[in-house]
C-alpha cells in the first residue's frame, strides 16, 4: 500500500489530533497572514484536509495581528479566522502595535466586536497606542490573562480600558504600573518590570489578594534606602510565592503566608547583601518558608544561611554561587546547622577553588550522609572536566543528580 493511500485512510479523528499537535508544538502564535504554516497551510493540501481544518475551532482561536500592516487583504483573512474559530470559543490574541495604520485600526475594531470572547490578550509594541483599546472597556467578561509588553513614552492619560474585567486574575506589566487602571484587588498572579523599587511598592499596595508575584527592578535603578522600623509595611496575606531580583523590595513587605521565594540577582555583586532583608522579612512576617532559591557571591552569607533559625522548616534549597559553597555545607552538616528537615538541594557554582571537581560529589555526600531525597550539582568548570568525566560534560558544566530511586 502506498504512503498517500495510508494517509487518506486515516480517520478524521486521527487527522484532527495531528493538526492540533502541529499547532500546539509552535512556540509563537501564528500571524494571520502566514500562509506557509498551520493552520492556513493545512487548508491548501486537499479538500478533505480543508474540511477537517475548517471544522476545528481550536486551530483558529489563537493568533497574532500586526496593527501596523497596510495590506487591505488582512481584513478578509481576519474574518476567516474569526469565522473558523466559532461563535463562542474563547480567543487568545497577540497584538503587535509598534505603529497603528488605518488598516490596523480597522482590524482592531473588528476584533473589538469579539471582545466578549477575549480570554488571553498580549500587547507588544509602543505604550502610547494603548488608548486604542478604550472601546472594549466594560465588555471583557471572560478576560483572564493580560500581558502588556510595551515600552517607549507612556500614554498621556491613564488607560482604563481593562479596568472592568470580572475574571481577570493574571497580569504582566512593563513600565505601566502608574499609567494603567486595573481591577487590582482581584488579581491573583502579578508580574512587573519597573525602573525603581518604589514603583513596585506602589503597585503592591493595591494587590490585596495576590498569591504569586514576580518583580524585576532594572539594573540601572538607583538603590533605595531601606525604610526605618516605624514605616508601615504592606501586608499581603495571601501571597505564597514570590520572585525578586532586588532584595530591597523585601524591606517594604509583610508576607505571613509566604512558602516559596526566589531572589535571582542578575549578576554577582560582592557589595550586595540579600540575607539581611530576607531574615528581617521572615522575622517580621512569621511565615513558614518551605522553598528558597537564592543567588549570592558571599561565603559569609552562605554560612549565615545555614544557621538562620527562620529557615528551620525549609525543605527545598536552590543556591547559585560564584564559588562552590563548601563552608556552607560544612556549617550545614555541623551542630550549628538548622536546616535538618531539608529534603532537596541544588547547587550551582561557577568555580571550585579549593575543591577538585572529582571530589565535589564525595564532599556533599559525606556532609549530608545520604539524608537528602534529591541532590543536584551543576559546576561551570571547564579544563578539569576535559577527558575525565565526558559523560557529565554538557555545555562546559558538570552535572550530577541523585534522587530517592538511587539509594
DAPELIN-V437308 format. One record per residue. N is the residue number from 1. RES is the residue in three letters. SS is DSSP state (hx for helix, st for strand, lp for the rest). PHI is phi in degrees with one decimal (none if undefined). NEAR is the number of other ideal C-beta (glycine too) atoms within 12 Angstrom. Layout:
N/RES/SS/PHI/NEAR + N/RES/SS/PHI/NEAR
//
This chain:
1/UNK/lp/none/8 + 2/UNK/lp/-76.5/8 + 3/UNK/hx/-60.6/9 + 4/UNK/hx/-57.3/11 + 5/UNK/hx/-64.5/9 + 6/UNK/hx/-60.1/11 + 7/UNK/hx/-65.2/17 + 8/UNK/hx/-67.6/18 + 9/UNK/hx/-83.9/14 + 10/UNK/lp/-65.1/19 + 11/UNK/lp/-67.2/13 + 12/UNK/hx/-55.8/19 + 13/UNK/hx/-63.0/13 + 14/UNK/hx/-69.2/16 + 15/UNK/hx/-61.6/28 + 16/UNK/hx/-60.6/26 + 17/UNK/hx/-65.9/18 + 18/UNK/hx/-62.3/23 + 19/UNK/hx/-61.2/33 + 20/UNK/hx/-64.2/25 + 21/UNK/hx/-65.3/16 + 22/UNK/hx/-61.5/22 + 23/UNK/hx/-76.8/31 + 24/UNK/hx/-67.7/19 + 25/UNK/lp/-75.8/13 + 26/UNK/lp/-84.3/20 + 27/UNK/lp/-79.8/7 + 28/UNK/lp/-125.6/19 + 29/UNK/lp/-70.9/32 + 30/UNK/lp/-70.1/33 + 31/UNK/st/-71.0/31 + 32/UNK/lp/-64.8/39 + 33/UNK/lp/-91.9/27 + 34/UNK/lp/-83.7/22 + 35/UNK/lp/-98.1/17 + 36/UNK/lp/-98.4/13 + 37/UNK/lp/-130.4/23 + 38/UNK/lp/-64.0/32 + 39/UNK/lp/-90.4/41 + 40/UNK/hx/-61.4/27 + 41/UNK/hx/-59.1/20 + 42/UNK/hx/-66.2/32 + 43/UNK/hx/-78.3/28 + 44/UNK/hx/-117.2/16 + 45/UNK/lp/-93.3/20 + 46/UNK/lp/-161.1/15 + 47/UNK/hx/-65.2/13 + 48/UNK/hx/-68.3/21 + 49/UNK/hx/-64.0/28 + 50/UNK/hx/-62.3/22 + 51/UNK/hx/-66.7/18 + 52/UNK/hx/-65.6/27 + 53/UNK/hx/-64.1/32 + 54/UNK/hx/-71.5/26 + 55/UNK/lp/-99.6/24 + 56/UNK/lp/-112.4/33 + 57/UNK/hx/-57.7/27 + 58/UNK/hx/-66.5/26 + 59/UNK/hx/-79.9/39 + 60/UNK/lp/-119.5/37 + 61/UNK/lp/-96.5/31 + 62/UNK/st/-134.8/35 + 63/UNK/st/-160.8/41 + 64/UNK/st/-116.1/33 + 65/UNK/st/-122.4/45 + 66/UNK/st/-92.8/32 + 67/UNK/lp/-80.1/38 + 68/UNK/lp/-95.1/25 + 69/UNK/lp/-67.2/30 + 70/UNK/lp/-116.9/19 + 71/UNK/lp/-81.2/21 + 72/UNK/lp/-65.3/16 + 73/UNK/lp/-69.2/16 + 74/UNK/hx/-63.2/32 + 75/UNK/hx/-63.2/26 + 76/UNK/hx/-67.0/18 + 77/UNK/hx/-63.8/31 + 78/UNK/hx/-64.9/37 + 79/UNK/hx/-59.7/20 + 80/UNK/hx/-64.7/25 + 81/UNK/hx/-58.5/38 + 82/UNK/hx/-64.0/28 + 83/UNK/hx/-64.0/19 + 84/UNK/hx/-69.9/31 + 85/UNK/lp/-77.6/32 + 86/UNK/lp/86.4/20 + 87/UNK/lp/-102.3/15 + 88/UNK/lp/-125.1/13 + 89/UNK/lp/-67.7/24 + 90/UNK/lp/-67.1/28 + 91/UNK/st/-111.3/40 + 92/UNK/st/-113.5/34 + 93/UNK/st/-129.2/44 + 94/UNK/st/-112.9/30 + 95/UNK/st/-99.6/43 + 96/UNK/st/-103.2/31 + 97/UNK/st/-136.6/35 + 98/UNK/lp/-71.7/22 + 99/UNK/lp/-154.0/21 + 100/UNK/lp/-125.1/29 + 101/UNK/lp/-85.7/23 + 102/UNK/hx/-56.0/18 + 103/UNK/hx/-65.8/26 + 104/UNK/hx/-62.4/31 + 105/UNK/hx/-63.4/27 + 106/UNK/hx/-65.5/25 + 107/UNK/hx/-63.2/41 + 108/UNK/hx/-64.1/38 + 109/UNK/hx/-64.0/23 + 110/UNK/hx/-64.7/27 + 111/UNK/hx/-71.6/37 + 112/UNK/hx/-63.8/31 + 113/UNK/lp/-68.4/20 + 114/UNK/lp/-105.8/35 + 115/UNK/hx/-62.6/30 + 116/UNK/hx/-67.9/23 + 117/UNK/hx/-97.9/31 + 118/UNK/st/-64.1/37 + 119/UNK/st/-116.5/29 + 120/UNK/st/-122.5/29 + 121/UNK/st/-124.9/42 + 122/UNK/st/-124.2/32 + 123/UNK/st/-119.9/42 + 124/UNK/st/-121.3/29 + 125/UNK/st/143.2/30 + 126/UNK/st/-99.2/28 + 127/UNK/hx/-67.3/32 + 128/UNK/hx/-68.2/24 + 129/UNK/hx/-91.5/33 + 130/UNK/hx/-58.9/42 + 131/UNK/hx/-57.9/28 + 132/UNK/hx/-61.8/31 + 133/UNK/hx/-86.9/39 + 134/UNK/hx/-58.6/24 + 135/UNK/hx/-69.7/18 + 136/UNK/hx/-89.5/35 + 137/UNK/lp/-56.0/23 + 138/UNK/lp/80.1/20 + 139/UNK/lp/-129.5/24 + 140/UNK/lp/-127.2/34 + 141/UNK/lp/-70.0/18 + 142/UNK/lp/-116.5/25 + 143/UNK/lp/-69.4/40 + 144/UNK/lp/-111.1/28 + 145/UNK/st/-132.9/31 + 146/UNK/st/-133.2/42 + 147/UNK/st/-117.8/31 + 148/UNK/st/-119.5/38 + 149/UNK/st/-95.7/28 + 150/UNK/st/-120.3/34 + 151/UNK/st/-144.7/24 + 152/UNK/lp/83.9/20 + 153/UNK/lp/-63.4/14 + 154/UNK/lp/-68.5/27 + 155/UNK/lp/-61.8/26 + 156/UNK/lp/-67.2/12 + 157/UNK/lp/-120.3/15 + 158/UNK/lp/-62.6/20 + 159/UNK/st/-88.5/31 + 160/UNK/lp/-115.9/22 + 161/UNK/lp/-61.6/35 + 162/UNK/lp/-105.4/38 + 163/UNK/lp/-67.6/26 + 164/UNK/lp/-103.4/21 + 165/UNK/lp/-146.7/34 + 166/UNK/lp/-62.0/18 + 167/UNK/lp/-113.8/22 + 168/UNK/lp/-64.1/33 + 169/UNK/lp/-130.9/27 + 170/UNK/st/-132.5/31 + 171/UNK/st/-137.1/41 + 172/UNK/st/-120.4/32 + 173/UNK/st/-125.0/43 + 174/UNK/st/-136.7/32 + 175/UNK/lp/60.5/31 + 176/UNK/lp/-129.0/37 + 177/UNK/lp/-56.9/37 + 178/UNK/lp/-97.6/24 + 179/UNK/lp/-122.8/30 + 180/UNK/st/-139.8/33 + 181/UNK/lp/-106.3/24 + 182/UNK/lp/-131.6/36 + 183/UNK/lp/-77.7/30 + 184/UNK/hx/-54.6/28 + 185/UNK/hx/-63.7/19 + 186/UNK/hx/-98.6/27 + 187/UNK/lp/-70.4/36 + 188/UNK/lp/-102.6/27 + 189/UNK/st/-127.7/29 + 190/UNK/st/-139.2/42 + 191/UNK/st/-129.2/32 + 192/UNK/st/-149.3/42 + 193/UNK/st/-127.7/32 + 194/UNK/st/-135.6/34 + 195/UNK/lp/-83.1/24 + 196/UNK/lp/-134.7/26 + 197/UNK/hx/-61.1/34 + 198/UNK/hx/-59.7/26 + 199/UNK/hx/-66.4/30 + 200/UNK/hx/-66.6/40 + 201/UNK/hx/-61.7/33 + 202/UNK/hx/-61.7/23 + 203/UNK/hx/-69.5/36 + 204/UNK/hx/-62.1/34 + 205/UNK/lp/-64.8/21 + 206/UNK/lp/-105.0/26 + 207/UNK/lp/-96.4/39 + 208/UNK/lp/-73.3/21 + 209/UNK/lp/-119.4/24 + 210/UNK/lp/-65.9/38 + 211/UNK/lp/-114.3/26 + 212/UNK/st/-129.7/30 + 213/UNK/st/-142.8/39 + 214/UNK/st/-127.1/33 + 215/UNK/st/-126.1/44 + 216/UNK/st/-121.4/32 + 217/UNK/st/-106.2/33 + 218/UNK/lp/-64.3/21 + 219/UNK/lp/-58.7/16 + 220/UNK/lp/-76.5/11 + 221/UNK/lp/-66.0/22 + 222/UNK/lp/-78.3/14 + 223/UNK/lp/-56.5/21 + 224/UNK/lp/-95.3/24 + 225/UNK/lp/-68.3/13 + 226/UNK/lp/-65.3/23 + 227/UNK/lp/-70.8/23 + 228/UNK/lp/-75.8/11 + 229/UNK/lp/-64.0/11 + 230/UNK/lp/-80.6/6 + 231/UNK/lp/-68.4/17 + 232/UNK/lp/-70.0/14 + 233/UNK/lp/-79.8/26 + 234/UNK/st/-82.8/30 + 235/UNK/st/-95.8/24 + 236/UNK/lp/-116.5/39 + 237/UNK/lp/-68.2/19 + 238/UNK/lp/-106.8/26 + 239/UNK/lp/-72.1/37 + 240/UNK/lp/-110.2/26 + 241/UNK/st/-136.1/29 + 242/UNK/st/-142.9/41 + 243/UNK/st/-128.8/33 + 244/UNK/st/-136.1/41 + 245/UNK/lp/-110.3/32 + 246/UNK/lp/-136.0/41 + 247/UNK/hx/-63.4/37 + 248/UNK/hx/-62.4/33 + 249/UNK/hx/-60.4/43 + 250/UNK/hx/-65.5/46 + 251/UNK/hx/-62.1/32 + 252/UNK/hx/-98.0/35 + 253/UNK/st/-118.9/41 + 254/UNK/st/-132.7/26 + 255/UNK/lp/-125.1/39 + 256/UNK/lp/-67.3/23 + 257/UNK/lp/-104.6/27 + 258/UNK/lp/-64.6/38 + 259/UNK/lp/-126.4/25 + 260/UNK/st/-143.6/29 + 261/UNK/st/-138.9/43 + 262/UNK/st/-123.7/31 + 263/UNK/st/-114.0/38 + 264/UNK/lp/-113.4/27 + 265/UNK/lp/-66.0/32 + 266/UNK/lp/-71.4/19 + 267/UNK/lp/-152.5/17 + 268/UNK/lp/-79.6/22 + 269/UNK/lp/-116.7/20 + 270/UNK/lp/-64.6/16 + 271/UNK/lp/-86.1/12 + 272/UNK/lp/-84.6/25 + 273/UNK/lp/-124.2/28 + 274/UNK/lp/-111.5/41 + 275/UNK/hx/-75.4/34 + 276/UNK/hx/-63.1/25 + 277/UNK/hx/-64.5/32 + 278/UNK/hx/-66.4/38 + 279/UNK/hx/-61.7/26 + 280/UNK/hx/-65.9/28 + 281/UNK/hx/-62.3/38 + 282/UNK/hx/-66.3/32 + 283/UNK/hx/-68.0/23 + 284/UNK/hx/-70.1/26 + 285/UNK/hx/-84.5/30 + 286/UNK/lp/54.1/16 + 287/UNK/lp/-93.0/34 + 288/UNK/lp/-115.6/23 + 289/UNK/lp/-72.1/40 + 290/UNK/lp/-112.8/26 + 291/UNK/st/-131.8/28 + 292/UNK/st/-136.8/43 + 293/UNK/st/-124.6/32 + 294/UNK/st/-145.7/45 + 295/UNK/st/-127.4/36 + 296/UNK/st/-155.2/37 + 297/UNK/lp/-109.4/27 + 298/UNK/lp/-93.1/28 + 299/UNK/hx/-65.6/28 + 300/UNK/hx/-62.2/22 + 301/UNK/hx/-67.3/36 + 302/UNK/hx/-65.2/35 + 303/UNK/hx/-62.4/24 + 304/UNK/hx/-64.2/29 + 305/UNK/hx/-59.9/44 + 306/UNK/hx/-67.5/36 + 307/UNK/lp/-113.3/25 + 308/UNK/lp/-73.4/33 + 309/UNK/hx/-64.5/19 + 310/UNK/hx/-68.1/28 + 311/UNK/hx/-106.7/34 + 312/UNK/lp/-65.2/19 + 313/UNK/lp/-101.4/25 + 314/UNK/lp/-66.4/36 + 315/UNK/lp/-113.8/24 + 316/UNK/st/-128.8/29 + 317/UNK/st/-133.1/40 + 318/UNK/st/-127.0/30 + 319/UNK/st/-122.5/43 + 320/UNK/st/-124.9/32 + 321/UNK/st/-138.2/38 + 322/UNK/st/-67.0/26 + 323/UNK/st/-115.2/31 + 324/UNK/lp/-58.8/36 + 325/UNK/lp/-79.0/44 + 326/UNK/hx/-64.6/29 + 327/UNK/hx/-64.3/29 + 328/UNK/hx/-59.4/39 + 329/UNK/hx/-69.0/38 + 330/UNK/hx/-61.3/25 + 331/UNK/hx/-67.9/25 + 332/UNK/hx/-61.0/36 + 333/UNK/lp/-88.3/27 + 334/UNK/lp/-90.5/18 + 335/UNK/lp/-66.9/11 + 336/UNK/lp/-76.8/19 + 337/UNK/lp/-65.7/30 + 338/UNK/lp/-116.3/22 + 339/UNK/lp/-95.3/37 + 340/UNK/lp/-64.2/22 + 341/UNK/lp/-75.9/21 + 342/UNK/lp/-57.8/35 + 343/UNK/lp/-108.0/22 + 344/UNK/st/-140.8/28 + 345/UNK/st/-140.2/40 + 346/UNK/st/-124.5/32 + 347/UNK/st/-118.3/43 + 348/UNK/st/-118.0/32 + 349/UNK/st/-135.9/37 + 350/UNK/st/-84.3/24 + 351/UNK/st/-125.7/25 + 352/UNK/lp/-106.7/29 + 353/UNK/lp/57.5/19 + 354/UNK/lp/-78.7/17 + 355/UNK/lp/-109.0/27 + 356/UNK/lp/-81.6/22 + 357/UNK/hx/-54.2/33 + 358/UNK/hx/-61.8/18 + 359/UNK/hx/-101.5/22 + 360/UNK/hx/-61.8/39 + 361/UNK/hx/-63.4/30 + 362/UNK/hx/-61.8/16 + 363/UNK/hx/-60.7/30 + 364/UNK/hx/-66.9/34 + 365/UNK/hx/-58.5/22 + 366/UNK/hx/-66.2/16 + 367/UNK/hx/-68.4/30 + 368/UNK/hx/-90.8/31 + 369/UNK/lp/51.9/14 + 370/UNK/lp/69.0/16 + 371/UNK/lp/-79.8/24 + 372/UNK/lp/-87.0/33 + 373/UNK/lp/-73.4/21 + 374/UNK/st/-143.9/26 + 375/UNK/st/-141.3/35 + 376/UNK/st/-135.6/29 + 377/UNK/st/-120.2/39 + 378/UNK/st/-124.7/29 + 379/UNK/st/-117.2/41 + 380/UNK/lp/-84.8/28 + 381/UNK/lp/-112.9/33 + 382/UNK/lp/-108.9/19 + 383/UNK/hx/-61.6/15 + 384/UNK/hx/-67.9/23 + 385/UNK/hx/-74.7/26 + 386/UNK/lp/-56.5/14 + 387/UNK/lp/80.1/11 + 388/UNK/lp/-94.4/16 + 389/UNK/lp/-125.2/22 + 390/UNK/hx/-62.4/10 + 391/UNK/hx/-76.3/11 + 392/UNK/hx/-98.8/26 + 393/UNK/st/-79.9/22 + 394/UNK/st/-153.9/16 + 395/UNK/lp/53.0/13 + 396/UNK/lp/60.3/18 + 397/UNK/st/-129.5/24 + 398/UNK/st/-103.0/37 + 399/UNK/st/-125.7/26 + 400/UNK/st/-137.2/32 + 401/UNK/st/-137.0/22 + 402/UNK/st/-135.9/23 + 403/UNK/lp/-127.4/16 + 404/UNK/hx/-62.6/14 + 405/UNK/hx/-72.8/8 + 406/UNK/hx/-87.2/15 + 407/UNK/lp/-76.8/13
//
